[in-house]
Amino acid sequence: MDENRPPVGDTVRSAFASELFLPLGKVTGDTPLTELAGLDSVKLLRVVAALEMQYAITLDDEQLYDLGTVEDVAVLVEKALETSAVSGG
């Protein structure tokens, strides 16, 4: 893992806050996705696309339907990063 890179959770929180024009303090790891003001399927996919570009990973769209919180998204990104590192991607 790149020591200069911010923690994945912070980046995910920032991505949601930026996409939804929310103060970063309003987006915590425990925040349910259903409680993020203005979040819809299109905006969720935009957040995911931004994270995929930032981390050079691919997230399984099917898994997005099982996510409940912002932290769940961060965990999914971390797993994709681990898979990418193992496969040499």
N, C-alpha and C positions, 0 to 999 in steps of 0.2 A: 504494500500500500504506500502511496506517495505521502510522505510525512508533511509536505507543504499543502496538501489538499485539505480543505475543511472537512469535518466529519460529515458523513453521508446524511445523517438526520438533519443537520443544519442546512445543507444544500437543498434537501427535499422541502423543508419548511419554507425556505426562501423562494423556491420555485412556485409553490402554492400561493404564497403571499404576493409575489410579483404578478402572477397570472390573474389573481382575483382582486388586485389592488387593495389588499388588506395590510394593516400594520403587522410586522413580523411577530409581535407579541401576541397577536390574536390567533396564531397558528402554532400549536404545540404538538408534540408527538402523540398525545392522548386525544387530540381533537378528532372526533368522528368526521369522516368525509361528508356525511349527510348534513353536518352542521356548519360546513364552510359556506358562508354566504356567497351565492352566485355560482357555485360549482355545479356544472352539468357535465354530461358525457363528453361533449366537445372540448370543454376546458380541461377536463381530466386527461384526455388524450393529448392535448397541447402540453400539459405539464410533463406527461410521460415522454413525449417526443423530445422535449427540452432536456430531460434527464438522460435519455438515450444518447443524444448528441454530446452532452457534456462528458459522459462517462464512456462513450464508445461501446455501448452495450445494446442488447435487444431484449426487451421485456415481452413476455407472453401476454397478449391482449386478453386471453381467456382468464388469466390469473387476476386481472384487474377487477373482475366482478366479485372476487372473494375478499377484497380489501375493505377493512372497516375504518381504519384510522390512518393518520399521516404516518405514524410509526410503521404501520404495515407496508406502506409504500417504500419507506426507507429500508426495511428488511428485504423486500423484493429486490431493490437495487443492489444491496450488499450481496445477496445470493448470486445475482447476475455477475457482479464484479468477481466473486470467488470463482464462478464457473469460467469466466473469461480468463482469469489468471491461470487456472488449471489447464485450460485448453490452449493457452499461449496466445489468446486473442487480445 
